């Protein structure tokens, strides 16, 4: 089973993906972790590395190719990244989008990274705008188009365990009913 968890920074992707992987005894691969590792290896903060990626498209393309390969080649996995749902395409059994208001996401990031919430919110908005522009330019993806996702959840409204319960229920009901009625989007977007 391949499940994807996508959403903007601070939406709860990592927390939810880890809980979801545990709930179904699946491996968890995080695009954000890989991106942060690449930034750290090169001596950049994620925001600085994101700015560098604006000038060097190979940073994004390399990360996206790696994630796409994982989606195609691996089984029993929760794949988590901003583009995980797009990258997995028809390989995914279920695609989730998580979101929350920018202020809430900024506060979460500020707590995690021990920085000022207002600063974290502004940096997050800048990062999102940069990424959205690159996704459109590289792949023709409008990251705001949520029609490919099976379920979208505003994580500001619930604790992580409640979000997990919703996602687990959705997956279990889908598994019980098969593929009937589930819309799929055929994508030709150059990830391969």
N, C-alpha and C positions, 0 to 999 in steps of 0.2 A: 504494500500500500504506500502510495506517495501522497503526502499532504503538504500543501504550501501555506505559509503564513507571510503576508505582505502588509505594508503600511509605512507611514512616514516615521521619522525618528521620534522616539519617545512614546510610541503608540502602545507599547507592551508586546511587541513582536517576540523578543527574546524570551521574556518570562513565559508567555503563552506557548511558544514553540517548545520550550523545555518541558513544560507541564504536559503538553499534548504528546510529546515523544514518550514521556514516562507512562502516560495513561494507556498508550497502545503498544508499549515496549518497542519503540522505533528508535533508530539513530536520529540525531539532530545535527544538521549542518547549517551554520549561520553565515550568510554573506557579510553581515556587519562585522563579525569577528574576523573574517578573512581580510576585509578592507582595513580594519584597525591594525591588524598584524602587519599588513603591507605598509601602512603609513608609519608605524612604529619602527619597522625594519629600516626605513629610509630616513628616520629622524623627523617626521612630520606629525602634527596633530591631525585628527581626522578632517577638521575644517581646512587646514593648509593643504592636505593631500587632495581634498575635494577640489580646491582651487587649481592645484596642479593638474588634476584630471580634466579640467576645463580646457587646458592647453595641450594635453597629451591624451588623445582618445584611446590609446592602447591600455591605459590603466583600467578604464571601465570595460573595454572589450575583453581584456584578459580575464578579469573577474567574472564577467557574464558568461564567457565561454566555459570557464571552470564550473560554474554553477549549472549551466545547461548540460554539460557532460555528466555531472553528478545526477541530475534529474533523469537523464536518459539511461544511464548505466546502473544506477543503484536501486535496490528494492528496500522496502520497509524503512522509510525515511520521512522526516519532517524537514523540508527545505524552507529556510527563512531568509528572505531578503526583500528589498523594496520591489524588485522585479520577479520574485520567485514564481508568482502565478503566471506571468508572461513567459518566463524562461522554461517552465515545465510544460506549458501548453497542454496537449492531450494526454501527456504522460501522467498528469496529476489526477488522482481520484477525487480530490476535494481541494478547492482553493479558497482561502480565507483572506479577507482584508480587515485590518484593525486600524482604528483611527481614534483621535480625541482632539479637542480644541487645542490650538497652538499654545495657549497659556498653560494648560494642564501638561502638555508634552514638555514644554520648557521647564516647568517645575520638576518633573521627573528627571530630566536630563541634568538639571542643576544639582539635584540631590545626589545622583549617581556620580557626577563628575566634580562635585564640591565647588560649584561656581554660583555666581549671582543668577537668580531665575530670569531676570529681565535680559541679561546678556545671553543666557542659554537660549531663550526664546528667539531673540534676534538672530543668533548664529544658526539656529535650526531653520528659521525661515529662509535665510540666505542659502543654506545648504540645499533645502528643498527646491528653491527656485533654480539653482545651478543644476541639480540633478534632473529636474523636469525638462529643462532646456536640452540637456544632453540626451536623454531618452528619446525625445522627439527627433532630434537631429540624427542620432545614430540608427534608431530602429523604427521611427515613425510611431512611437508609442506616446499616447497622451495618458500620463500616469493618473490623471483624474478620472479616466474612463474605468468605472468599476463593473462594467457589464460582464467581464470575464469571470468574476468571482461568484462563488456559490453562496457566500454569506459575508456580510459586512457588519461589523460591530463597533459601536462607540464605546471604547474601553473606559472612558471617564465615568460612565454610569455604574460600573460594577467592579468588584474586587476580582483579582486574577482567578480565583477558584470559580467564581460565577461565570466568568468568560469561558473558562475551561469546560464547565458543565454544558454550556450552550454548544460549543464546538464538538464535544464528545457526543452529545445527543444527536447533532446533525449528522455526524459520520456514522453513528450506529444505525440511525433511521435510513440513511442512504444505503448502507451495506445490506440492510434487511430488505430494501425495495429494489435493489439493483440499479441499473442505469436509466430506468424509465423516467422520462420527463426531464432529465437533466440536460440543460442546454450546454453545448460545447461550441467553442469558437475555434475555427481553423485559422492558424496564424502562419503567415509567411513573413518573418521579420528579420531574417538574416543572423540569427544567433549561431547557426551552424557553420 
